[in-house]
Amino acid sequence: MDCSVTIIVEFYFEFTGFILSLHIHYPVQVQDPVAQKLEEAGFWRRAATRWLTVMGDVEYTEAQREWLRQRREYCLMQIPQLVLPEKLDVSE
């Protein structure tokens, strides 16, 4: 089962007759309804934890695990930063 998409771009240099091939590898998205519902609900920490659990499944390839790592990182980046209240000035 192929779990990724590879795009091949070839450049031809007219003067030298040299062809340069560039292979760009894109991992295919992994589907997990639980993690996706958590994301839709805005539960980013729970979704990140779920993606980590899914990553541990044996059935996934390295390319799919890389996609899962990136998706987990995305979820962690969506967590809003805590806004700390201003310090209370107790000096007289």
Secondary structure, 3 states (H helix, E strand, C coil): CCCEEEEEEEEEECCCCEEEEEEEEEECCCCCHHHHHHHHCCCHHHHHHHHHHHHCCCCCCHHHHHHHHHHHHHHHHHCCCCCCCCCCCCCC
